[in-house]
Amino acid sequence: MVELAKQDNNIKAGVFCHPSFVTVDDIKEVMIPLAILGAEIDQMSPPALLKQFEAILAAKPGVDAFMKIFPGVSHGWTVRYNVEDEAAVKAAEEAQNDALEWFAKYIC
Protein backbone atom coordinates (compact mmCIF):
# COMPACT_ATOMS: atom_id res chain seq x y z
CA MET A 1 0.00 0.00 0.00
CA VAL A 2 2.75 2.47 0.82
CA GLU A 3 4.11 2.23 -2.72
CA LEU A 4 0.68 3.18 -4.10
CA ALA A 5 0.48 6.11 -1.67
CA LYS A 6 3.72 7.48 -3.16
CA GLN A 7 2.20 7.89 -6.61
CA ASP A 8 -0.08 10.56 -7.98
CA ASN A 9 -2.46 8.16 -9.68
CA ASN A 10 -6.00 6.97 -9.28
CA ILE A 11 -5.61 6.22 -5.57
CA LYS A 12 -7.69 8.85 -3.77
CA ALA A 13 -6.85 7.98 -0.16
CA GLY A 14 -5.29 5.27 1.97
CA VAL A 15 -5.56 3.72 5.41
CA PHE A 16 -2.79 1.81 7.15
CA CYS A 17 -3.90 -0.44 10.00
CA HIS A 18 -0.96 -1.58 12.13
CA PRO A 19 1.51 -0.90 9.29
CA SER A 20 4.44 -3.23 8.68
CA PHE A 21 7.74 -2.53 7.00
CA VAL A 22 6.88 1.14 6.40
CA THR A 23 9.79 3.51 6.89
CA VAL A 24 10.18 7.22 7.53
CA ASP A 25 11.55 7.54 4.01
CA ASP A 26 8.38 5.87 2.67
CA ILE A 27 6.17 8.35 4.50
CA LYS A 28 8.18 11.28 3.14
CA GLU A 29 7.06 10.25 -0.35
CA VAL A 30 3.32 9.89 0.40
CA MET A 31 1.21 11.97 -1.98
CA ILE A 32 -2.36 11.04 -1.00
CA PRO A 33 -4.52 11.59 2.09
CA LEU A 34 -3.47 8.92 4.57
CA ALA A 35 -4.90 7.62 7.83
CA ILE A 36 -2.67 5.55 10.09
CA LEU A 37 -4.34 3.41 12.74
CA GLY A 38 -1.72 1.96 15.04
CA ALA A 39 -1.45 -0.26 18.07
CA GLU A 40 -0.02 0.75 21.42
CA ILE A 41 1.79 -2.60 21.61
CA ASP A 42 3.50 -3.07 18.27
CA GLN A 43 7.12 -3.97 17.58
CA MET A 44 6.62 -3.67 13.80
CA SER A 45 5.45 -0.05 14.04
CA PRO A 46 5.77 1.20 17.61
CA PRO A 47 3.96 4.39 18.65
CA ALA A 48 7.22 6.39 18.56
CA LEU A 49 7.64 5.55 14.87
CA LEU A 50 3.99 6.36 14.15
CA LYS A 51 4.45 9.76 15.79
CA GLN A 52 7.36 10.38 13.42
CA PHE A 53 5.06 9.47 10.52
CA GLU A 54 2.47 11.90 11.86
CA ALA A 55 4.99 14.76 12.09
CA ILE A 56 6.22 14.14 8.54
CA LEU A 57 2.70 14.08 7.13
CA ALA A 58 1.70 17.18 9.08
CA ALA A 59 4.55 19.07 7.43
CA LYS A 60 3.47 18.08 3.91
CA PRO A 61 1.31 20.79 2.36
CA GLY A 62 -1.66 19.40 0.50
CA VAL A 63 -1.52 15.94 2.08
CA ASP A 64 -4.21 15.41 4.68
CA ALA A 65 -3.44 12.88 7.39
CA PHE A 66 -5.07 11.29 10.40
CA MET A 67 -3.30 9.18 13.00
CA LYS A 68 -4.67 7.29 15.95
CA ILE A 69 -2.93 4.90 18.32
CA PHE A 70 -5.31 2.43 19.94
CA PRO A 71 -4.49 1.73 23.60
CA GLY A 72 -4.08 -1.78 24.92
CA VAL A 73 -4.00 -3.54 21.54
CA SER A 74 -1.16 -5.23 19.69
CA HIS A 75 -0.07 -5.54 16.08
CA GLY A 76 -2.84 -7.07 13.99
CA TRP A 77 -5.66 -6.14 16.34
CA THR A 78 -8.05 -5.22 13.53
CA VAL A 79 -7.99 -8.70 12.00
CA ARG A 80 -6.80 -11.03 14.76
CA TYR A 81 -8.67 -10.60 18.00
CA ASN A 82 -10.69 -12.65 20.45
CA VAL A 83 -14.35 -12.10 19.57
CA GLU A 84 -15.22 -12.77 23.22
CA ASP A 85 -12.99 -9.93 24.42
CA GLU A 86 -15.28 -6.89 24.54
CA ALA A 87 -12.42 -4.37 24.52
CA ALA A 88 -10.74 -6.07 21.54
CA VAL A 89 -13.97 -6.13 19.57
CA LYS A 90 -14.62 -2.47 20.38
CA ALA A 91 -11.13 -1.44 19.23
CA ALA A 92 -11.44 -3.39 15.96
CA GLU A 93 -14.88 -1.93 15.27
CA GLU A 94 -13.66 1.59 16.05
CA ALA A 95 -10.75 1.17 13.63
CA GLN A 96 -13.12 -0.11 10.95
CA ASN A 97 -15.38 2.91 11.45
CA ASP A 98 -12.41 5.29 11.33
CA ALA A 99 -11.26 3.70 8.05
CA LEU A 100 -14.73 3.89 6.52
CA GLU A 101 -15.13 7.53 7.53
CA TRP A 102 -11.72 8.35 6.05
CA PHE A 103 -12.58 6.73 2.75
CA ALA A 104 -16.01 8.36 2.70
CA LYS A 105 -14.35 11.74 3.14
CA TYR A 106 -12.24 11.29 0.02
CA ILE A 107 -13.98 8.80 -2.21
CA CYS A 108 -17.71 9.36 -1.86
N, C-alpha and C positions, 0 to 999 in steps of 0.2 A: 504494500500500500504506500509506503513512504516514497518509493520511486515514482508512483503515479502522482503523488502530491507535489513533486518537484517540477512537473511539466504543466505548461499552460495549454491544456487540451480540453477535452469534453468533460473532465471531472470537475464538478461544481463545488464539492465539499467532501471532507473526509472526517472519519472518527477513528481514533486509535483506542482500543480497550486493552489495558495492560500490555503496552507495546513491548516487542522483543527485537533486539538487534537494531534498534534505532539509535543513531548517534547525534551528537550536537551538530556535527557537520551536515548530516541529513536534514535536520530541522532548519538550518540556515538556508537551505535551498527550497523550502516549501513555498509554493506559490498560490495555494488555495486555502479557503477557510478551513480550519482544522480544530477539532475538539479532541482533547486527550483525557481519557478517563483512566486513572491509575489506581493502583492498590497501595495501601499503607505498608504492607508486608510484601515486598517484591524485590528479589535480587536481580532480576533481569532489567528492570527499570525502577530503581528506588526513587522515593519521593524527591531526594536531592537532585537527581538527574532530571526528573519531570519539571522541577522548578527552574532549572536551567533552560529547558525547552520553552517554558512559559515566558521567561524573560526575553529569549531570542525572538519569539513570535510577537511579543508585545512591541518590540522595537522595529518590526517590519511594517512600514506603511502599506496600507491596502490589503493586508492579510489579517482577517478577523480570526481570533482564536478564543478557545474556552478550555479551561483545565480544571479538573476536579480530582482530588485524591480521596478515595473512599476509605474511611477508617475501619480497622479491624479485619480487612480482607486481604487475601494473598493473590499472587499472580494467577490469572485464569478464573477469577471469581465470577465472571459473567457467564461462563460456560460450564464450569466444573464446581458445583456447589451441592451441599446436602439439602434436598428439597424439604427436609423436616426441620431444618435450622431456619427459624423465622427471620433472624437478622441477615443471614446469607441470602435468602430469597428476596428480602426487601432491598438489599444492596444491588443484586442483579437486576431486579425490576426497575430500580431507580436509574441505573446505568442505561438500560434499554430505553427508558423514557427520555433521558437526556440525549441519547443518540438520535432517536426519532424526532425530537424537537429541533435538534441541530440540522438534520437533513430537511425537515419541513421549512426551516428558515431560508434555506438556500436552493432547494430543488422545487418546492411546490409553488 
